[in-house]
Amino acid sequence: GDARVRGQTGVVSERRGSYPFIDFRLLNNSTLSGEIGTKKKVKRLLSFQRYFHASRLLCGIVPQASLYLLDEDYLGQARHMLSKVGMWDFDIFLFDRLTNGNSLVTLLCHLFNVHGLIHHFQLDMVTLHRFFVMVQEDYHSQNPYHNAVHAADVTQAMHCYLREPKLAKFLTPSDIMLGLLAAAAHDVDHPGVNQPFLIKTKHHLASLYQNVSVLENHHWRSTIGMLRESRLLTHLPKEVTQDIEQQLGSLILATDINRQNEFLIRLKSHLDNQDLRLEDAQDRHFMLQIALKCADICNPCRVWDLSKQWSERVCEEFYRQGDLEQKFELEISPLCNQQKDTVPSIQIGFMTYIVEPLFERWAQFTGNTPLSENMLNHLRRNKAKWRSLLHKQHSSSRSNDHSGQVTGSQEQTLNEEETP
């Protein structure tokens, strides 16, 4: 699948997704598997789909469903929601329904406008909109979690963090644009499976990036491909666009969960030594990395109804990977076995080891602002609810035991699950 395409200018450009994913959902679809037959045919089919998708976007054909966004004729309720886009209880699921599945494009257009980025960088609105559509379309809507709605949710959270007083007074327009772009594009073309899956199936992306931040590198490279393809920034000096591309990479690569301790240790050192100098571009960039990391995993800090939906979605994606691994006789990855890994137990572990340490440091950095306090309160309440649900699950499993007794091995498993 040569993913290079020729635009109207006749210049051959590198298309994002030069290394197209095999869509494992197709392999798992019983109705399609009989028709496709071989993996080679699947590769050919998907390469054609991505080539066609790239060609029509390069030719400037924007999907009709989102054309109305060029007008001021937003739905009244969506417009009303945008007026409260800085509120932490913003319901991105409702907003996505109100915008007919265009939450990411609509949100980005609004935020680029309110932050004055369109005027500051002299961006062409039609080109900007086309670029946003490309980003939104490059997410896989079939993914329960890693889709464009997740990207919109992370972008809305990033907007909230960029307004925190400790950070906001130092931010430049470049910082704000980088933060919003990185949030919007941080998971583009996510295949719905994790890095260990790509490595153990010897996926070409794993080989390309030598098993290091495989997905994050692909998200970054895909984003750069779209930026260049859209020609959004071609009016800026070359050294400026090169700097933007590199900083986008640094931000997106920071979302690799395997680098969590690296960033936490560095943040703790800065806070303990009180040596953050946000007048310094390097320190501002580091805090943008931290802000993006927070935005990416902020679901447990949302109100319960929203948090619960995200938790169920991410676990559904895990379980789909586990089903795929079982089908292809691979070892089932951690957290991906629906029979053993329950949603409450997964969420409690995630909150305890990943979310709490990061958000406690973020609150320390912001000076325990109302937003930080609000997020930590939601986090504690949500964790308590998951613990309650886990307890009910265990009580139910005990009562359903035919002997009425819990065996020694069952008791050991329960104790392990109860311990965060």
N, C-alpha and C positions, 0 to 999 in steps of 0.2 A: 504494500500500500504506500506508493509514493504520495505524500501529502502536500507536495509543492503544487501550487496552483498559480495560474496566470490571470492577473487582474486586467482591468480595462486599459491600463497604461502599457501593457505588454511586458511588464517586468515580472520575472519569476520571483516569488517571495516565499519564505518558509512559513507554512501554515502551522498553527498550533495543533498539537496532536499529531506531530510527524510520526509518532510511534503509537498508532491507535490501539486502544485497549480492545482485547477480546471481551465482549460483553458477556460475562458469565451467566447473566440472567437468561440470555438466549439459549445457552447450553442446558439450562435448568428447566426450560419451558417445554413441557411434554408435547404441546401441539406443534412447536417449531422444530424440535429435535429430530423428528422423523423426516421433516421436509429438507432440513439443511444437510444432514448426513455426516459431514466431516468438518473438523475444525478449520481445514483449509478454506472451505466454502464460507464458513462464518467470518474468517478474516477478510475474504474478498468482499463479502456483502457489507461488512462494517466499514471497510476502507472506502467503498463506493459511497456509502451514506455520508461519511465525514467529508469526502471530496465534494459531493453535491452541496452539502451544507456550507462548506467554505466558499464555494464558487458563487452561490447566490448572495451570500453576505458581502463578498468582495465586489460584486456587481451593484451593490447598494440596494438590494431588495430586502426591505425590512418586513418581518412577519406582520400581516395585517392586524392581528389581534392587539398589537401594541401601538399602532399608528396614532390612535386617539390621544396618546400621551403628548404628542406634539402640540395639541390644542390645550386650551385652558378648561376644557370640558370634563374635568374629573368628576367622578360621582361625588355627590354632596357629602356622604358619610366618609369617603376616603379623604376628601379635603379636610374635613373636620378632624379626622385622626391625625393628619399631617401637622395640624396646628399643635398637637400634643406629642410630637415625635420625641421630645426630650424627657418624657415621663417614663419611669421604670416599669410601669404596669402596661406599657404599650403591647397590644395583642397582635402579634405579627400574623397569626393564623387568620384572624378576622380581616386584617388589612389585605392579605393575599387574596382572600375571597372577593373583597370589594374592588380590587384592581384586576379581577379576572386572571389571576395567576401572574400578574406583572409586578409583584411587590418589590422586587429588587430594582428594576428599572425605575419605577415610580419614586421609590425612596431615594435613589441616587440622584435623580434629576432634581428633586426637592432639596436635598442636602448640599449639593454643589451650588445651588442657587443661594440658599440662606447663608452659606459660609462665604459667599462672594467669590468662589473659585472660577466661575465662568468668566466673570469680568476681569479678575486679576490675571488669569493666564490667557485671556483673549481666545477662549475655546469656541469653536463653531458648534452651535447647539445641535444641528442635525448630525454632525459627525460624532459628537459626544453621545447622543442618544443611540446612534447605531452601534457604538462601542459598548454601551451598557447592555444593549440587546444581545450582542455577541457573547458577553460574559454570562448573562442570564441563560442563554440557550446552551451554553457549554456545560451547564450542570445537568445531571441526569435526574429527571423528574421521577423515575422509577425508584430511586433510592428513598427509603423511608426517612432517613436522617440527612445524609450529605447531599442536599439538593439546594435549589436557589432560595427556598424559604429560610433554610439555615443561614445562608449567606446574608440574606436581608436582616435576619435576627441579629447576627454578629455585627452587621453594619450599624444597626440602630443602637446596639450597646456601645459600640465604639464612639458614636456621636455623643452619647451620654458621658463617656469617660473624657472625651476631648473638652467637655465643658466644665470639668472639675477645676475649681479655681487655682489649685496648686500648679496645674499643668497649663491651663488655658492662657494665662497671662504671658507665657513664654512662647507659645506656638506660633510658627510662621504659616503663611498660606501653603507653602510646600509641605510642611509637617501635616497639616490637616488633609490635604489632598492625598498624600501618601497613606495616612491612616485609614481614610475611607476606601481608597482603591484596594489596599491590602486586605481589609475586612471583607470587601465585596468579592474579591477574587481568590481568597485564600484556599478554597477547596475546589476550584474549577476542574471539571472532568474527573471528579472522584469516582472510582469504579464501584464503590460500595463494599470493597474488601480492604483489609489492612495490609501494612507492609510485610509482616511475616508471611501472609498468604502469597503475595507477589514473589517473595524470595523463594519459598518452598516449591512454588509451581514454575520456578525459573522463568518468570515473566521478563520480557526484554527490557522493561523499564528498570527492573532490579539490576540487571546487568549494566545498563547504561549509566546508572548512578551508583554502581558498586555497592549496593545494599545500604546506602547511607541516605537518610531522609528522602526515600524514593518518591513517595507521594508529594511531599512538599516541594521537591525540586521540579516535579512535573507540573504542579500547580503554578509555580513561578514561571517556568519556561512557556507554559501555555498562555499565561497572562501577557508576557512580553510579546509573544507571537501576535496576540490580538491587538495590543497597543500599536505595534508596527503596521499591522495589516490595516487598521482603521485610519492610520495617518493622523491621529488625534493630536500628536505633539510635534509634528514635523516642522511647525513654524517656530519652535523653540531652538536655541543653540544646541548643537550636537552634544556638547559637554553636559548640558542640563539634562537632556533626555537620557544620556548614559548614566548620570547620577541617579535619576529617578528609577531607572531599571534596576540598578544595583541595590538601592535602598528598598525597593519593593521585594527583591529577593531576600534581603536580610530580615525583613519583617515576616514574610510568609514562612521562611525556614524556621523562625522562632516558634512557630506553632507545633513543631514536632514534639510530641509528648515525651519522647525519649530524652529530650534536652531539658526536661522540667527542673531537675535538681541543679543543673548548671546555672539556669536563670535565677532560681530561688536563692542559691548561695551568693550569687553576685548582688542580688537585690538586698539581701540581709546585710551584707557587708557595707553597702552604700548607706543603708538606713542606720546601722549601728555606728558608723563613722561620721554620719551626717555630712557626707562629702559630695552629694549630688549637686551639680551646678547646672541648672536648666538653661542658663544663658549659653552653655556650651552645646553645640549641635550634637556631639557624640552622646552626651548624657540625655538630651531630649530624645534622640533616636532609641536609646536603650529603654526609656520609659514608654515610648510608643510600642516597642516590642512587648513590654509587660502588659500594656493596655490591650493589645491585640490578643495576647494569651488569655487574659481575663475574659475578654469578649467572646472568645472561642469556646470557653467552657463555663459560661455564666448561667446556663440553664438551671442548675440547682439553686441559684440565687434569685430566680424569678418567683412570682406568685405561684402557689401550688397548682392551680389549674393548668397554667402554661408549662410549668416545670414537669409535671406528670406526663403531659403529652410528649415532650421532648425525650423524657426517659424511656417511654414505651417505644418511641420511634427508633432511638439508637439501639435499644436491645433487639428490636425486630430486625434491624440490619445485621447485628451480630449473629442472631439465630439463622438468618438466611445464609450467612457465610458458613456457619456450622453445618447446615443442611447440604451445602455445596461440597464441603470437605468430606462429609460422610458419603455422599454420592460418588465422589471420585476416589474413595478409599484413602483419604488423607487423615492425619491425626487432627482431631477437632481442636481448634485454637482455644485458649483460655477465654472465658466469658461467652463463648459461642455455642455452648451445649444447652439447649432449651430444657432438657430433662434435669440438669443439675444446677445451672446458673440462673437463678430467678432474678427478676427485675429489682425487687427490693435489695437483695444481697449485692448485686452489681452496683446499684446506686449508693448504698451505704459505704462500700469500699472506695468508690470514686470520690465521694464527698470527703471522706476521712483523709485519704492519702494524697489526693490531687487538688481538690478545690479549696478546702479549708486553709491549707498552708499558704496558698497563693493569695487568696482574698484577705486573709488576716494581714499579710504584708502590704497589700494594696491599700487597705484601710489605714495602716500606719503611715504610708506615703502621703495619702490625701489629707491626713489629719482628722480621720474619723468624721468625714462629712455626712450629712443626712443620707446621701445615696449609699455610701459605704456601710453605714449602720443598717440601713434598710436591707441591703443585700445580705449582710451577715445574719440578720434576724430571719429573713426568709430561708436562708441556708439551714439554720438550726431547726426551724419549724419543719421544714421539708424532710430533714434527716430523721426527726422524731416520728413523722408520719410513716416514712419507709420502715423504720424499726417496728412500729406498731403493725404494719402490714406483714412484715416478716414474721413477727410473733404469731399472728393469726394463721399464716401459712403453716408454721410448724405445729400449731395446736390442731389444725385441721388434718395434717398428715399423721399426727399421733392418733387422733380419734378414728381415722380410717384404717389404722393398722388392724388386721384381722385378729391378732392375738391380744390386742389391747395393750401390748407392751412395746416399748421402743428397744430395739436390739442395741447391743454395745456399739456396733459400727455406726448405726443411725445416730446414736447419742453423740458419738465423737464428731460426726459430720455436722450436727446441729450446733454443737459447741463452737466448732471452727467457724461456722457461718455467723454466729452471733457475735464473735469477736472481731471488731473492725480492724 
